[in-house]
């Protein structure tokens, strides 16, 4: 049984090899049969017989890809073989297997003509011994059972394909359900994070108010409230780190999991990774601005990262120019690429452009993206520094 299962598995994975082997076996069998069991009324095998045997059986190697053409060649060669008076019993299985292949793998309109063609060939081959009616009924039974068996196999093939599609659909639904479960768990954790932070911050606010009230009149109570504030805030930070470590499951490039979020300070590493991926990237910084808040720095980084990733996906081999331009109240981040032959610009409704737009809106900015007249594509995001800058820092 294990060996049989191995053979069946190999036949399913390499059908062309199996069909080629069957064609060779039938060809050699048709060559040898007239020599092993010669008939006194048959013409002795010669070179033409060998050639016709090959034309009858070798096309079976293509019975799945070209079933109709294969049957026409096989039946035509078999008719000529028997018409020239060669062995009447040889070269009958090739057309029969060809008929089976047309029913299973060919178009439905070809089944009836194929059945008539093979029936005529079988009747012609078996009429040579002058047994007309017996040959007719025998051929009808053989051809009819072949068509019925092949029709059953075609139905089984269709059902197996439907079951395979259903199994794929079930796998996709299972994966979607798993992703939904992850999303629901993250929402639950986010709510838990909100409750923890709200509780601890409420305690801190109450204790801070009490300490302010008794600062001069009761120093001991003031120290106690400060201790409570320190302990509560420490617990809140610990809870936040624990819960956020669960929520933060994505990696950025080669970074380790649960590391701090990237920002403009990590832009050089991003450009190196893009260059290694085949996008020659240049960076230009114009002007000097304030230190950005971590949130704005992350948003600018993600916009540039998504724009450069689109270059890899839609214009492989193109060059890219990254520009950061500071003015008094804005930061403009842009990615321009040179384009490439066959480049496909991202669609206006792509998830990448939508995500970039949402990040820009967080900081009251604007996003534009589109092809350039001279070729290539430009993504331009403008951020308002007043919405996310730290004016006290350096640039």
VEXTI-610882 format. One line per 8 residues: their letters; for each residue x, y, z of C-alpha. Coordinates in steps of 0.25 Angstrom, whole numbers, plus 5000, padded with zeros to 4 digits. Each point is the difference from the previous one (the first is absolute). Layout:
# residues N
A) X,Y,Z | ...
//
This chain:
# residues 395
XXXXXXXX) 5000,5000,5000 | 5011,5010,5003 | 5006,4997,4987 | 4987,5002,4992 | 4997,5013,5007 | 5014,5005,4996 | 4997,4996,4986 | 4987,5007,5000
XXXXXXXX) 5006,5013,5006 | 5011,5000,4989 | 4989,4998,4989 | 4993,5012,5006 | 5012,5009,5000 | 5006,4996,4987 | 4989,4996,4991 | 5008,5003,4987
XXXXXXXX) 5011,4990,5004 | 4989,4989,5003 | 4993,5003,4987 | 5013,4999,4992 | 5004,4987,5007 | 4986,4994,4996 | 5002,5004,4986 | 5013,4993,4999
XXXXXXXX) 4995,4988,5006 | 4988,4999,4990 | 5010,5003,4989 | 5009,4989,5003 | 4988,4991,5003 | 4994,5003,4986 | 5014,4997,4994 | 5002,4986,5007
XXXXXXXX) 4985,4995,4999 | 5000,4996,4985 | 5013,4993,5003 | 4996,4992,5012 | 4986,4997,4995 | 5000,5001,4985 | 4987,4997,4991 | 5001,4993,4987
XXXXXXXX) 4991,5010,4993 | 5008,5012,5005 | 5011,5008,4993 | 5014,4997,5005 | 5005,5012,5009 | 5010,5009,4993 | 5006,5014,5001 | 4986,5006,4997
XXXXXXXX) 4994,4992,5011 | 5010,5005,5010 | 4998,5015,4996 | 4984,4999,5000 | 5001,4993,5014 | 5008,5012,5005 | 4990,5010,4994 | 4988,4992,5006
XXXXXXXX) 5006,5000,5014 | 5011,5011,5002 | 4989,5011,5000 | 4995,4995,5013 | 5011,5007,5007 | 4991,5013,4997 | 4987,4994,5003 | 4997,5010,5012
XXXXXXXX) 5005,5013,4993 | 4995,4997,4985 | 4990,4989,5001 | 4992,5003,4987 | 5012,5001,4992 | 5006,4988,5006 | 4988,4992,4997 | 5000,5004,4985
XXXXXXXX) 5014,4996,4998 | 4999,4987,5008 | 4987,4996,4993 | 5005,5004,4986 | 5013,4992,5002 | 4992,4988,5005 | 4991,5000,4988 | 5011,5000,4990
XXXXXXXX) 5007,4989,5008 | 4988,4991,4999 | 4997,5004,4986 | 5013,4996,4995 | 4997,4986,5006 | 5009,5000,5012 | 4997,4992,5013 | 4985,5003,5003
XXXXXXXX) 5001,4999,5015 | 5012,5009,5002 | 4999,5016,5001 | 4985,4999,5006 | 5003,5005,5014 | 5007,5013,4995 | 4987,5006,4994 | 4992,4994,5012
XXXXXXXX) 5008,5007,5010 | 5000,5013,4991 | 4984,4999,5001 | 5001,4999,5015 | 5009,5012,5000 | 4991,5009,4992 | 4988,4997,5009 | 5008,5003,5013
XXXXXXXX) 5009,5011,4995 | 4994,5006,4987 | 4988,5009,4997 | 4986,4994,5001 | 4996,5002,4986 | 5012,4991,4995 | 4995,4987,5008 | 4989,4996,4990
XXXXXXXX) 5009,5002,4987 | 5012,4993,5008 | 4991,4988,5003 | 4995,4998,4986 | 5014,5001,4995 | 5006,4990,5009 | 4988,4991,4998 | 5002,5000,4985
XXXXXXXX) 5015,4997,5002 | 4997,4988,5009 | 4989,4995,4990 | 5010,5001,4989 | 5011,4993,5007 | 4992,4988,5004 | 4993,4999,4987 | 5013,4995,4994
XXXXXXXX) 4997,4986,5005 | 4986,5001,4993 | 4992,5000,5012 | 4991,5012,4997 | 4989,4999,5010 | 5008,4995,5012 | 5010,5011,4997 | 4990,5010,5000
XXXXXXXX) 4993,4996,5014 | 5014,4997,5006 | 5004,5014,4996 | 4988,5007,5005 | 5001,4993,5014 | 5015,5004,5001 | 4998,5014,4995 | 4987,5002,5009
XXXXXXXX) 5006,4996,5012 | 5013,5008,4998 | 4991,5013,4998 | 4992,4996,5013 | 5012,4998,5008 | 5007,5012,4995 | 4988,5009,5003 | 5000,4994,5014
XXXXXXXX) 5015,5004,5002 | 4997,5014,4994 | 4989,5002,5010 | 5010,4995,5011 | 5010,5010,4995 | 4991,5012,5000 | 4995,4996,5014 | 5015,4999,5005
XXXXXXXX) 5003,5014,4994 | 4988,5005,5007 | 5004,4994,5013 | 5014,5006,4998 | 4994,5014,4998 | 4991,4998,5013 | 5012,4995,5008 | 5008,5013,4995
XXXXXXXX) 4988,5008,5004 | 4999,4994,5014 | 5015,5002,5002 | 4998,5015,4996 | 4988,5001,5009 | 5008,4994,5012 | 5011,5009,4998 | 4991,5012,4999
XXXXXXXX) 4993,4995,5013 | 5014,4999,5007 | 5003,5014,4995 | 4987,5005,5006 | 5002,4993,5013 | 5014,5007,5001 | 4993,5014,4997 | 4989,4997,5010
XXXXXXXX) 5011,4996,5010 | 5008,5013,4997 | 4987,5008,5002 | 4998,4993,5014 | 5014,5003,5004 | 4999,5015,4995 | 4987,5001,5009 | 5008,4994,5011
XXXXXXXX) 5011,5010,4998 | 4990,5011,5000 | 4994,4995,5013 | 5014,4998,5007 | 5005,5014,4996 | 4987,5007,5003 | 5000,4993,5014 | 5014,5004,5003
XXXXXXXX) 5000,5014,4995 | 4987,5002,5008 | 5008,4996,5013 | 5012,5009,4996 | 4991,5012,4997 | 4993,4998,5014 | 5013,4998,5007 | 5006,5012,4993
XXXXXXXX) 4988,5009,5005 | 5001,4995,5014 | 5015,5002,5001 | 4998,5014,4994 | 4990,5003,5011 | 5008,4995,5012 | 5014,5004,4994 | 5003,5010,5011
XXXXXXXX) 4990,4996,5011 | 5004,4985,5001 | 5013,4996,4994 | 4999,4985,5004 | 4987,4999,4992 | 5007,5007,4988 | 5011,4990,5000 | 4990,4989,5001
XXXXXXXX) 4992,5005,4988 | 5013,5002,4992 | 5004,4985,5003 | 4986,4996,4996 | 5001,5008,4987 | 5014,4994,4997 | 4995,4986,5003 | 4987,5001,4992
XXXXXXXX) 5007,5007,4988 | 5010,4989,5000 | 4990,4989,5000 | 4992,5007,4988 | 5013,5001,4992 | 5003,4985,5003 | 4986,4996,4995 | 5001,5009,4988
XXXXXXXX) 5013,4994,4996 | 4994,4986,5002 | 4988,5002,4992 | 5007,5008,4989 | 5010,4989,4998 | 4988,4990,4997 | 4994,5010,4990 | 5013,5003,4993
XXXXXXXX) 5002,4988,4992 | 5005,5005,4987 | 5015,5002,4996 | 5007,5011,4993 | 5010,4995,4990 | 5010,4992,5008 | 4997,5006,5014 | 4998,4991,5011
XXXXXXXX) 4985,4998,5005 | 4995,5010,5011 | 5011,5010,4997 | 4996,5015,5000 | 4993,5006,4988 | 5008,5005,4989 | 5002,5014,4996 | 5008,5010,4991
XXXXXXXX) 5012,4996,5008 | 4999,4986,4993 | 4998,5006,4986 | 5014,4996,4996 | 4998,4986,5004 | 4987,5000,4991 | 5007,5006,4988 | 5011,4989,5002
XXXXXXXX) 4990,4989,5000 | 4993,5006,4987 | 5014,5001,4993 | 5002,4985,5003 | 4987,4997,4995 | 5003,5006,4986 | 4995,5014,5002 | 5012,5010,4999
XXXXXXXX) 4995,5011,5010 | 5006,5014,5002 | 4996,5009,5012 | 5000,5015,5000 | 4996,5009,5012 | 4997,5014,4998 | 4999,5010,5012 | 5000,4997,5015
XXXXXXXX) 4988,4998,5008 | 4997,4997,5015 | 5001,4986,5006 | 4987,4992,4997 | 4992,4993,5010 | 5001,4985,4999 | 4986,4999,4994 | 5003,5009,4989
XXXXXXXX) 5014,4995,4997 | 4994,4986,4999 | 4989,5005,4991 | 5010,5006,4991 | 5009,4987,5000 | 4988,4991,4997 | 4995,5009,4988 | 5014,5000,4994
XXXXXXXX) 5001,4985,5002 | 4987,4997,4993 | 5004,5009,4989 | 5013,4993,4998 | 4994,4986,5001 | 4990,5004,4989 | 5012,5003,4991 | 5005,4986,5002
XXXXXXXX) 4986,4994,4997 | 4996,5009,4989 | 5013,5005,4993 | 5011,4990,5003 | 5014,5004,4996 | 4996,5015,5001 | 5008,5011,5007 | 4994,5008,5012
XXXXXXXX) 5002,5013,5006 | 4996,5003,5014 | 4998,5015,5004 | 4998,5006,5014 | 4997,5015,4999 | 4998,5008,5012 | 4993,5014,5000 | 4996,5009,5012
XXXXXXXX) 4987,4992,5002 | 5000,4987,4991 | 5008,4988,4997 | 4999,4995,4986 | 5004,4985,4998 | 5000,4995,4985 | 5005,4988,4993 | 5002,5001,4985
XXXXXXXX) 5004,4988,4991 | 5005,5000,4986 | 4990,4989,4995 | 5004,4987,4993 | 4995,4993,4987 | 4986,4993,5003 | 4999,5008,5013 | 4986,4999,5006
XXXXXXXX) 4996,5013,5009 | 4993,4996,5013 | 4985,5001,4999 | 4993,5012,5007 | 4993,4991,5009 | 5012,4992,5004 | 5001,4997,5015 | 5014,5006,5000
XXXXXXXX) 4996,5014,4995 | 4988,4999,5009 | 5009,4997,5012 | 5009,5011,4997 | 4988,5010,4999 | 4995,4996,5014 | 5014,5002,5006 | 5001,5014,4993
XXXXXXXX) 4986,5004,5005 | 5005,4997,5014 | 5008,5013,4999 | 4991,5009,4992 | 5008,4997,4988 | 4998,4997,4985 | 5004,4989,4991 | 5001,5000,4985
XXXXXXXX) 5004,4988,4991 | 5000,4998,4985 | 5009,4998,4987 | 5009,5010,4995 | 5000,5006,4986 | 5014,4997,4997 | 4998,4985,5006 | 5001,4994,5013
XXXXXXXX) 4991,5002,5012 | 5000,5011,5012 | 4994,4998,5014 | 5000,5013,5008 | 4996,5001,5014 | 4999,5014,5008 | 4999,5000,5015 | 4997,5012,5009
XXXXXXXX) 5012,5002,5010 | 4991,5007,5009 | 4992,4987,5002 | 5011,4991,5004 | 5013,5008,5002 | 5008,5002,5012 | 5004,5015,4999 | 5010,4999,5012
XXX) 5009,4990,4993 | 5010,5001,4990 | 4999,4996,4985
//
